[in-house]
Amino acid sequence: MSKIFDEIFSRWLSQHLKTCKGERKRRLLNGLGYSEKLFLMLVWWPAVQSLANLHPEFEVRDFKDGTRFLDFAFFLKGLKICIEIDAYNTHCRDLDRKQFADHLTRQNHLVIDGWLVLRFSLDDIKENPRSCQQLLLQALGKWGLEQQESIEASNPIDLAILKLMRTHGAPLSPSKVARELGWHRATATAHLHSLLNKGYLLPAGSGQKRIKLYRLNPDYNRKNSG
């Protein structure tokens, strides 16, 4: 997976370098920071399997009429999601009271401007990447559910499974779904069965009394591919 990720990451960063300028380009030319790349490798890529619509060092207007740079901005179907990676020493321990207050005010203004904000600690990314992946998928599923009225899945876990199915493009077993999303196998099995009953999934193969593999229903895929 590392080789595939490295190739896609390199192309992705090159594409952004071609379309940016000024301070953002200077930052990207220096390379993505350790924390940010680790987040992509251990959390975003395993969970989403794509870097599409994800923008590093995204520049936004600051509430003090200046500019600031988000670690990542993700845009999809009208959503604006800010993702920040916080190392303890730079975002907590080394801040004085004034800087701490300014830090919170900046985030509040992002929210007021319509941004959805996710924050991950560097320690959590290193030590609990599966939990971070699950949190990310739950957030994307929750917000996606609110934006896509055609999807009748009732909770973020269902949305995360459907997204995983579309990403893989191949039948998946309950064990595979559980491993990919960091859940217990029983949880994955229950939700796969529920999605099967709702018509979003179909059993893969024939003549099996016990369903071992599930695939996306083509009718669902056509309805939600755009």
N, C-alpha and C positions, 0 to 999 in steps of 0.2 A: 504493500500500500504506500510505503514511503516514496518509492520511485514514481508512482503515478501521481501522488500528491505534489512532489517536487516539480514535475513537468507542468502540471496544471497551474500550480502556484506561480511558476516563472512566467507562463503565458499571460496569466491574469494580471500580474504586476506590470508586465510590459505594456499591456493594453491601457492600463490607467496612466502610465507614464506618457503615452502618446497623446492623451487627451487632457492632461492637466498642465498647469503653468505656475509660475511664481513660487511662493513659499511651500505650497503643497507639493510641487514637483521636486523642490530641493529636499524636502523631508523624505519623499519616496526614493529619490536617488541615493540617499544615505542608507536605504534598506529598511524594511519593517523591523520594529523593535523585537527583542527576545520574547517579551510577554505576549505581544500581538501574534507573532508567528506560532508560538506554542498554543495559543487559543485556537488558531485555525487548524493546526495539526491534531490536537487532542480532543477538541470539542466540536467546532463547526463542521469540519470535513467529515468526520465519522458520522455525525448526525444528519447532515444535509446532503453530502456527496456532491456538492456543487458550490462554486464561488460566484455564480451569476447573481447580479443585482446587489452584490456586496462591495462597498466602496471604502478603501482604507484612507486614513488621514483626511476625512471629509471636512471641508471648510464650511463653516456656518457663521452668520452674523452674530456677534457677541452682544449681550445686553448693554455693554458699555460703548457701543458703536464701533467696536473693533471686530476682530475675527478670532475664532477659536477652531480647533481641529478635534473632531471626534475620532476615536480609535477606529471605529467602523460605523458606517451608515448602511442600512439595508432597506431597499424600497421594493414593495410588492403590492399591487392592487390597491393603491392609495395609502398604504401604510408607510410611515416614516419611523424606523426603529434605530435608535442609537445604542451601540454596544460599547461599553467601556471596560478596560481591563485594569484593575487596580493592584499594584504591588504595595504591600503594607508600608514599606519605608518611605515611598514617594507620595502616597495618598493619605497617609494617616499620621505616622510618627513624626514626620518632618514638617508638618504644617503648624504654623502659629494660629492663634485664635482668629485673627483677621483673615488669613488665608482659608481657614476652615469655613468661616461664614461665607466667604466669596465662592468657595467650592460648591456649597449648598445652593446659593442663589443662582449660580450658573445652571445647575441642574433644574431648578424650579422654572427658569425661563425657557429651557428646552421643552419642558412639559407644557407650559403655557402656549408655546409655539406649535404644539401638536405632535411632538415627538413622544414615542414610547421608549422607555429607557430600561436597558438591562445592564447590570453591573456584575462582573465576575472577579473574584480575587485570584491573584496569581497562585497563591497557595492551594486554593480549591481546584484550580485547573490542573496543577501538578498531582495533587493527592487524591482528588475525587472527580476525575474526568467524566466518568459515567453519569454521576449525579448532575454535572453541568450539562451534559448532552440531554438528559431527560428534562431538565429545567428549560433548556432552549427549545426543545420540541414542544413542550407543554405550552410555552409562551407563543410560539408560532402557530400552534394548533388553536389555541384560545383566540388569538387575534384574527387568525384566518377564518375561524368560525363566525366571528362577528362581522366579517367583511363579505363572506361568500354565502349569500342566502340560498343558493341552489344546493349547497351541501347540507344534508339533514343529519349528519353525524352529531351525536348529542354531547360529546365532550372532547377535550384535547387529546386524550389517549387514542380515540378513534381517528382523529385527524392525523396524528403522528404516524399511525399504522398505514393509513392511506397514502401519506406522503412517502413513506419508506417503500411501499409497493410500487409507486410510480417511479421512484428513483432507480430501483433495481431492475424493473421491467421483466422480472422473472418470478416464477412461483416461489413462495417462501414457506418454511415450516414454522410452527409456533416457537420452537427452540431458537431458530435463526432470528425471528422477530424479537424475542426476549433478549438475546445477546446483543443485537444491534442497538436496542433502545434502553438497555440496562434495567429491564424489568424481570419479575419472577415469571416463570413459564406459565403458571396458572393464570396470571393476569393477561398475558398475551393470548392464551387459548380462549379465555372467556370473551375477550373483545373481538378476536377473529371470528368466533362463532356468531357473535351479535352482528357483525358487519356482513357475514354470510346471510343471515336471516333478513337483513335490510336490503339485500340485493347489491351491495357494493363489491362483494367478493364472490368468487366461484371456487368450487373445489377443483384442484388440478389433478388430472388423471381420471380414470373411470374404474368401476368395479371394486371400489374400496368401501367397506363398511365404516371404517374409521378414516376420517380425513387427515392426511399427513401433510399435504401441501395446499396452499391457498394462492389464488391469482386474482388480479384486479378484473372486475367485470368490464368488458370493452365498452358497454353502454355508459357506465359511469365515467370511464376514462375520456371518452369523446365529449361528454357533457362538461367536464371540468378541466380540459386541457388548455383552454384559452383564458 
